[in-house]
Amino acid sequence: MTRLLHKAIDALSEFLGLEAAGGLVLMGASLLGLIVANSPFSEHYFDFLRLPVAVQIGTFSIAKPLALWINDGLMAVFFLLVGLELKREIIEGHLSSLGRASLPLFAAAGGMAAPALIYAALNRGDPAAMKGWAIPAATDIAFALGVIALLGSRVPTVLKTFLLSIAVFDDVGAIIVIALFYTDHLSMPALAAAGALLAGLVALHFSGVRGPGAYLVIGVLLWAAVLKSGVHATLAGLAVAFAIPLRAPAAMEGNPEEPAPDRSGSSPLRRLEHSLHPWVAFGVLPLFGFANAGVPLGGVSAADLTHPVPVGIVLGLLAGKPLGIVAASWLAVRAGLAALGDEVRWRHVAAIGVLCGTGFTMSFFIASLAFEQGGVAHFGLERLGILLGSFLSGLIGYLALRRTLSPPRAPG
């Protein structure tokens, strides 16, 4: 048991280290996109994003500009990785028991509700702007862990785990929001095809297929069917993730209650998760950040900065996130539904709450769904609010954590 615990801690440390490094790369790529979009090369930048890309097999075709292939296609790989992490954590990780999952669950719920309410209050009466109510409800785990990485060993693992758990529940909440509120014009034939492919994934799982290849082949077909159905295609990644088995064959033939050894090669899910991490952390997310952070600032006026859309996003991320997280956590603890960890204090919860205001990737993603039909997105106001709110949340969250955490111990 002790050896398994040490291995689990080592795996978590490796995961956090990779995510933190990826967060720093994401920051750099996003900053590069912003710089290029406001440079003499801006025309080439936007021509690159508008580049038409088409795939056709017989009469079936998918034709989109490159920016939408990034947002609809590559982000499905990101959601596949999120789903793999979520399934593993629910089955045998730090979300596997109600006691450990309850506090971040309540914190995430409050951290999504408060920003959405702030945004809605400021944009009520404007139907186009109200489509973006969920933009400030998201948390970018890669960005937040990148900020935490700047503090090094001063941040205890339990606090990183608390942040990671909130972000995981945030991602689940974002997926539910996308499925319920950003889906329209459904195609019943495409939905029927997606349903048949989902049944195929379930059949693979229960027939004992362990290799991820078959799941991924069906997953690509499922992505195309979901894309044509009107439901956002990235949800296909989550469906594939939950179909891939966690247990290694040896573990399933023995005691089903005993988890497989904590090695990436011993579990189909862990093996795929381990393979996808570097591609997502250092490829998918930086490319997404580069493609979505390019906001032309030349024509930005004071009126733009005070528009209810960016103000609602900034206040939602910067104020709504910490208020919602702290309030919901305090109520849960007071009601006896959750408890603070041994090394966690309320000042830490507040600082983590501020850091969770780095919506960035997920906020950009929801914004692209909310305003893809036009409206305020033509002015770039929502992206301006995301950039400003995420930057301020990251900066203030870093300063708050640095102030509340103990200084590093002197060597020797």
HULIN-V985850 format. One record per residue. RES is the residue in three letters. PHI is phi in degrees with one decimal (none if undefined). OMEGA is omega in whole degrees, -180 to 180 (* if undefined). D_CENTER is the distance of its C-alpha to the mean C-alpha in Angstrom with 2 decimals. Layout:
res	phi	omega	d_center
RES	PHI	OMEGA	D_CENTER
RES	PHI	OMEGA	D_CENTER
This chain:
res	phi	omega	d_center
MET	none	179	31.83
THR	-63.5	-180	31.79
ARG	-65.5	177	31.08
LEU	-63.3	179	28.14
LEU	-63.7	179	26.79
HIS	-62.6	179	27.24
LYS	-66.3	178	25.53
ALA	-64.1	179	22.50
ILE	-65.6	179	22.40
ASP	-63.1	179	22.86
ALA	-64.9	178	20.03
LEU	-64.7	179	17.65
SER	-63.4	178	19.11
GLU	-64.0	179	18.67
PHE	-61.6	-179	14.98
LEU	-63.5	179	14.48
GLY	-63.9	179	16.79
LEU	-66.2	180	15.09
GLU	-62.7	-180	11.64
ALA	-63.9	178	13.77
ALA	-62.0	177	15.79
GLY	-62.9	178	13.01
GLY	-63.2	178	11.84
LEU	-67.0	176	15.48
VAL	-65.8	178	15.75
LEU	-59.6	178	12.86
MET	-58.8	-179	14.87
GLY	-63.4	-179	18.01
ALA	-65.4	180	17.01
SER	-68.0	177	15.83
LEU	-62.7	178	19.08
LEU	-62.0	178	21.01
GLY	-61.2	179	19.81
LEU	-64.6	-180	20.95
ILE	-66.1	-178	24.20
VAL	-64.1	-180	25.01
ALA	-66.1	179	24.46
ASN	-118.0	-179	27.08
SER	-117.2	175	29.43
PRO	-61.4	180	32.34
PHE	-93.2	-175	30.03
SER	-59.8	-179	27.92
GLU	-62.9	178	29.73
HIS	-67.9	178	28.90
TYR	-61.0	-177	25.19
PHE	-74.1	174	25.03
ASP	-63.3	178	27.41
PHE	-61.6	-179	25.09
LEU	-71.3	179	22.18
ARG	-88.6	-177	24.74
LEU	-56.6	-178	26.16
PRO	-73.6	178	26.87
VAL	-130.4	-178	25.74
ALA	-132.9	173	27.17
VAL	-124.5	-177	27.39
GLN	-136.5	174	30.38
ILE	-128.2	-175	31.99
GLY	63.5	179	35.18
THR	-90.1	180	34.59
PHE	-88.6	-179	30.84
SER	-145.3	172	28.89
ILE	-128.4	-179	25.50
ALA	-125.8	-178	26.01
LYS	-145.2	168	23.35
PRO	-67.6	-175	23.12
LEU	-56.7	-179	21.16
ALA	-58.5	-179	18.45
LEU	-77.5	173	17.70
TRP	-64.2	177	17.89
ILE	-67.5	-175	15.10
ASN	-73.6	-177	12.95
ASP	-95.3	-176	14.17
GLY	-93.7	-178	15.10
LEU	-64.0	180	13.18
MET	-69.1	173	9.75
ALA	-65.3	176	11.27
VAL	-66.9	176	11.57
PHE	-60.6	180	7.93
PHE	-68.5	173	7.63
LEU	-61.5	179	10.88
LEU	-65.5	177	9.79
VAL	-58.2	-180	7.17
GLY	-64.9	178	10.28
LEU	-62.5	179	12.64
GLU	-63.5	-178	11.30
LEU	-64.1	-179	11.25
LYS	-62.0	180	14.71
ARG	-63.0	-178	16.11
GLU	-68.0	180	15.25
ILE	-69.9	-176	16.71
ILE	-79.7	-174	19.77
GLU	-143.7	-178	20.77
GLY	-106.5	-175	18.31
HIS	-79.9	172	17.85
LEU	-113.1	-174	16.81
SER	-81.8	177	19.96
SER	-127.7	-178	22.21
LEU	-62.2	-178	22.27
GLY	-61.8	-179	23.55
ARG	-80.9	-176	20.68
ALA	-90.5	-170	17.93
SER	-64.7	-177	19.70
LEU	-63.2	178	19.15
PRO	-63.4	177	15.35
LEU	-64.6	178	15.37
PHE	-64.9	180	17.73
ALA	-61.7	-180	16.06
ALA	-65.7	179	12.70
ALA	-61.6	177	14.94
GLY	-65.6	-180	16.94
GLY	-71.5	174	14.13
MET	-95.0	-175	13.04
ALA	-70.9	-175	16.70
ALA	-62.3	178	18.32
PRO	-61.3	179	16.44
ALA	-63.5	179	16.85
LEU	-67.0	178	20.49
ILE	-63.3	179	21.15
TYR	-61.3	-178	19.95
ALA	-63.4	179	21.96
ALA	-63.4	-178	24.96
LEU	-81.6	-176	25.16
ASN	-116.1	179	24.77
ARG	-62.1	-179	26.84
GLY	90.2	178	29.51
ASP	-116.9	-175	27.58
PRO	-58.4	-180	26.31
ALA	-66.2	-179	24.58
ALA	-68.0	-178	22.69
MET	-65.0	177	21.84
LYS	-63.7	-177	19.60
GLY	-95.6	-174	17.00
TRP	-59.0	-176	17.07
ALA	-89.6	-176	13.39
ILE	-58.1	-178	12.27
PRO	-80.8	-178	12.63
ALA	-83.2	-172	11.14
ALA	-94.4	175	7.47
THR	-129.2	178	6.50
ASP	-95.5	-175	5.37
ILE	-66.2	-179	6.19
ALA	-64.5	180	8.02
PHE	-64.5	-178	9.86
ALA	-64.1	179	10.78
LEU	-70.1	174	12.05
GLY	-64.2	177	13.79
VAL	-67.1	-180	15.61
ILE	-61.8	-180	16.53
ALA	-60.8	180	17.92
LEU	-67.2	180	20.45
LEU	-92.1	175	21.98
GLY	60.8	-174	22.63
SER	-75.5	179	24.31
ARG	-67.1	-178	24.83
VAL	-88.5	179	21.54
PRO	-66.5	-178	22.36
THR	-58.5	-178	20.24
VAL	-63.0	179	20.21
LEU	-75.2	175	18.53
LYS	-63.5	179	15.79
THR	-64.1	178	15.39
PHE	-61.3	178	15.35
LEU	-62.7	180	12.49
LEU	-61.0	-179	10.52
SER	-65.0	177	11.62
ILE	-58.7	-177	10.72
ALA	-65.6	178	7.03
VAL	-62.6	178	7.39
PHE	-64.5	175	9.45
ASP	-59.8	179	7.38
ASP	-62.5	177	4.95
VAL	-61.1	178	8.55
GLY	-60.9	179	9.92
ALA	-63.5	178	7.99
ILE	-62.5	178	9.18
ILE	-63.6	179	12.52
VAL	-61.3	-180	12.80
ILE	-60.7	-178	12.35
ALA	-65.7	-174	14.88
LEU	-87.3	-169	17.27
PHE	-115.7	-179	17.40
TYR	-122.9	177	16.50
THR	-129.8	177	18.72
ASP	-152.8	179	22.40
HIS	52.1	-176	25.38
LEU	-72.4	175	25.04
SER	-105.9	-176	27.13
MET	-65.4	177	28.76
PRO	-60.6	179	29.92
ALA	-67.6	177	26.47
LEU	-64.6	178	25.10
ALA	-63.7	177	28.01
ALA	-64.3	178	27.25
ALA	-63.1	178	23.61
GLY	-62.4	179	25.08
ALA	-65.1	179	27.54
LEU	-69.1	174	24.98
LEU	-61.1	177	22.95
ALA	-61.2	177	26.33
GLY	-63.9	177	26.81
LEU	-63.1	178	23.67
VAL	-62.8	180	24.97
ALA	-64.2	177	28.40
LEU	-60.3	-178	27.23
HIS	-61.2	-174	25.64
PHE	-82.0	175	28.76
SER	-89.6	174	31.17
GLY	90.0	178	30.06
VAL	-70.4	-175	28.49
ARG	-105.1	-179	26.63
GLY	-67.9	-177	25.97
PRO	-73.3	-176	22.55
GLY	-56.6	-178	24.42
ALA	-63.6	178	25.61
TYR	-64.4	-178	22.25
LEU	-70.9	177	20.75
VAL	-62.6	177	23.80
ILE	-64.6	180	23.47
GLY	-62.2	177	19.72
VAL	-63.8	177	20.65
LEU	-63.8	179	23.24
LEU	-63.6	178	20.94
TRP	-57.6	-180	18.50
ALA	-64.6	-180	21.63
ALA	-66.9	179	22.93
VAL	-65.5	177	19.85
LEU	-59.0	-179	19.73
LYS	-75.1	-176	23.40
SER	-77.3	-175	23.12
GLY	105.8	172	21.33
VAL	-78.8	-175	18.24
HIS	-65.7	-169	15.15
ALA	-65.7	-178	15.35
THR	-63.2	179	11.77
LEU	-65.9	177	12.44
ALA	-62.8	179	15.02
GLY	-60.5	179	12.72
LEU	-65.8	-180	11.89
ALA	-62.4	179	15.67
VAL	-63.9	-179	16.72
ALA	-59.0	-177	14.74
PHE	-74.7	177	16.48
ALA	-84.9	-176	19.78
ILE	-72.6	-176	19.94
PRO	-68.6	174	22.11
LEU	-86.5	-173	21.25
ARG	-74.7	172	24.94
ALA	-76.0	-180	27.17
PRO	-53.7	-178	30.45
ALA	-63.6	-180	32.54
ALA	-68.4	-177	30.58
MET	-76.4	179	30.94
GLU	-77.6	179	34.63
GLY	-94.6	-179	35.24
ASN	-78.8	-177	34.02
PRO	-66.7	-180	31.00
GLU	-83.7	-176	30.06
GLU	-88.5	-180	29.86
PRO	-67.4	177	26.53
ALA	-66.5	177	26.77
PRO	-54.1	-172	27.31
ASP	-82.7	176	24.29
ARG	-127.1	-175	24.70
SER	-61.0	-178	22.37
GLY	-78.7	-174	25.43
SER	-94.3	-176	26.47
SER	-136.5	178	23.67
PRO	-56.0	-179	22.44
LEU	-65.9	-179	18.85
ARG	-64.2	-179	18.95
ARG	-62.8	179	20.70
LEU	-68.7	178	18.18
GLU	-59.8	-180	15.23
HIS	-63.3	-179	17.40
SER	-72.1	-176	18.25
LEU	-77.2	-174	14.84
HIS	-49.8	-178	13.40
PRO	-64.9	180	15.56
TRP	-66.4	180	15.16
VAL	-74.3	-176	11.40
ALA	-65.9	-174	11.58
PHE	-113.0	179	14.79
GLY	-128.7	-174	14.93
VAL	-61.6	-176	12.18
LEU	-67.6	176	9.92
PRO	-60.4	178	13.22
LEU	-64.9	177	14.78
PHE	-62.0	179	12.15
GLY	-62.0	179	12.60
PHE	-61.5	-176	16.33
ALA	-76.3	-173	16.60
ASN	-108.3	-177	14.96
ALA	-88.7	-178	16.14
GLY	-76.3	180	19.75
VAL	-103.6	176	21.22
PRO	-66.4	-175	25.05
LEU	-101.9	-175	26.39
GLY	-60.7	-177	30.06
GLY	-98.8	-178	30.62
VAL	-73.0	-180	28.57
SER	-116.5	177	31.00
ALA	-61.9	179	31.23
ALA	-64.2	178	31.01
ASP	-64.6	-177	27.63
LEU	-67.3	-179	26.31
THR	-100.6	177	27.71
HIS	-63.8	-178	26.53
PRO	-58.4	-180	24.89
VAL	-67.3	178	21.68
PRO	-66.0	179	20.74
VAL	-64.7	179	22.44
GLY	-63.4	179	20.55
ILE	-69.1	-179	17.14
VAL	-61.7	-180	18.44
LEU	-67.1	178	20.04
GLY	-62.9	-180	17.18
LEU	-71.7	-172	14.83
LEU	-79.7	-177	17.75
ALA	-107.5	-176	19.84
GLY	-64.5	-179	18.14
LYS	-59.7	-179	15.29
PRO	-64.6	179	17.89
LEU	-62.2	-179	20.46
GLY	-66.2	-179	18.47
ILE	-66.8	-179	17.19
VAL	-67.0	-178	20.72
ALA	-63.0	-179	22.59
ALA	-66.5	178	20.84
SER	-65.3	-179	21.09
TRP	-63.8	179	24.72
LEU	-64.0	180	25.67
ALA	-65.5	179	24.28
VAL	-68.0	179	26.21
ARG	-62.6	180	29.28
ALA	-82.7	-180	29.32
GLY	77.3	-179	29.19
LEU	-90.7	-179	26.00
ALA	-155.5	179	24.16
ALA	-144.5	176	25.27
LEU	-72.1	176	24.24
GLY	-70.4	-176	24.13
ASP	-59.9	-176	27.22
GLU	-101.3	-176	25.92
VAL	-102.8	176	23.80
ARG	-117.0	-177	25.57
TRP	-62.3	177	24.85
ARG	-65.9	176	24.76
HIS	-70.1	178	21.93
VAL	-59.6	180	19.98
ALA	-64.3	-180	20.70
ALA	-66.2	176	19.65
ILE	-63.1	178	16.30
GLY	-60.4	177	15.96
VAL	-64.8	-179	16.69
LEU	-63.3	178	14.25
CYS	-68.0	176	11.38
GLY	-74.6	174	12.55
THR	-79.4	-177	10.86
GLY	-68.9	174	8.67
PHE	39.5	-171	9.17
THR	-54.3	-178	6.89
MET	-67.4	177	5.30
SER	-66.2	176	8.88
PHE	-59.4	-177	10.55
PHE	-63.8	179	9.24
ILE	-65.3	178	10.54
ALA	-61.6	179	13.49
SER	-64.2	177	14.43
LEU	-77.0	-176	14.78
ALA	-66.8	-172	16.58
PHE	-118.5	-177	19.01
GLU	-68.8	178	19.44
GLN	-89.4	178	22.95
GLY	115.1	-179	24.01
GLY	75.7	-174	24.96
VAL	-65.0	-179	23.66
ALA	-63.4	180	21.28
HIS	-63.0	-178	24.54
PHE	-97.7	180	24.96
GLY	70.3	-175	21.57
LEU	-67.6	-178	21.56
GLU	-68.9	179	17.99
ARG	-69.3	176	16.78
LEU	-61.8	179	19.38
GLY	-64.7	180	18.14
ILE	-64.5	-180	14.50
LEU	-61.3	-177	16.03
LEU	-67.9	-179	18.57
GLY	-64.2	-180	16.58
SER	-68.8	180	13.88
PHE	-63.7	-180	16.85
LEU	-64.8	179	18.94
SER	-64.8	178	16.42
GLY	-64.4	-179	15.84
LEU	-66.8	-178	19.62
ILE	-68.8	177	20.79
GLY	-62.5	177	18.40
TYR	-61.3	-179	19.74
LEU	-64.1	-180	23.27
ALA	-66.7	178	22.97
LEU	-65.1	180	21.81
ARG	-60.8	-179	24.50
ARG	-76.2	-174	27.04
THR	-87.7	-179	26.28
LEU	-84.7	179	25.95
SER	-67.2	177	29.14
PRO	-65.5	-179	30.36
PRO	-64.1	-180	30.27
ARG	-72.2	177	33.38
ALA	-70.3	-179	36.11
PRO	-64.8	179	36.80
GLY	82.6	*	39.88
